[in-house]
Amino acid sequence: MPDDDGYFGESVAATYDESEADMFRPETVDPAVGVLAELAGAGPALEFGVGTGRIALPLAARGTPVHGIEMSRAMVARLRAKPGGAGVGVTIGDFATAQVGGTFAVAYLVFNTINNLTTQDAQVACFRNAAAQLRPGGCFVVEVGVPDLRRLPPGQNAVPFRISPTQWAFDTYDVATQAMSSHYVTIADGRAEYWSMPFRYVWPAELDLMAQLAGLRLRDRWEDWSRAPFTGESSRHVSVWCKPAA
């Protein structure tokens, strides 16, 4: 259940880095940081949903000033406790609406975080918020999965994505509303614990329309941070929309 920090409160923050250890590996982080550093140039970067600093800290270590927006104080406490954490500015708030002050060369939102906004209105507001905080010519970058509906036969609404001796995890989808939830069953000391988190899945073309409503235009779309081509078989994408230079 959510607490004052939403769905990323103390119980999640305490084990987040370990539970998502694969996402913290250098081979995962370094390509993302490289792209973002290139897009930022000498300018500052703004991360929506900065979390425990998985991307913000190595990006700042490369010389790019980084500011983050984050709802969860528990996640920010973990960021602050890490080397370099004090050097990343953080605004506590909803990244769909929170304003930092000043403008940025690049704003970015990674690892499916756009789906944490559970309504289309909130996702549209996020794009408008990014555009409002970008410099002319600045870019908004989103990394998100392509909805996995091809794996759903008629009558089924659940897709497993993690099965181990200690955890079962699966997503459920409502194709009428684009609502989805991730469900986790964890076995510890012979006891099972269950929790779930709501999301809203979104299609690439839908994101392009949100960007257009915010005054942004698509510049690039890749399958991943290596800039591999995006195709009909891609399971995720990294998309870059830019604000007009004038």
Order of alpha helices (4+ residues) and beta strands (2+ residues): alpha-alpha-alpha-beta-alpha-beta-alpha-beta-beta-alpha-beta-beta-beta-beta-beta-alpha-beta-beta
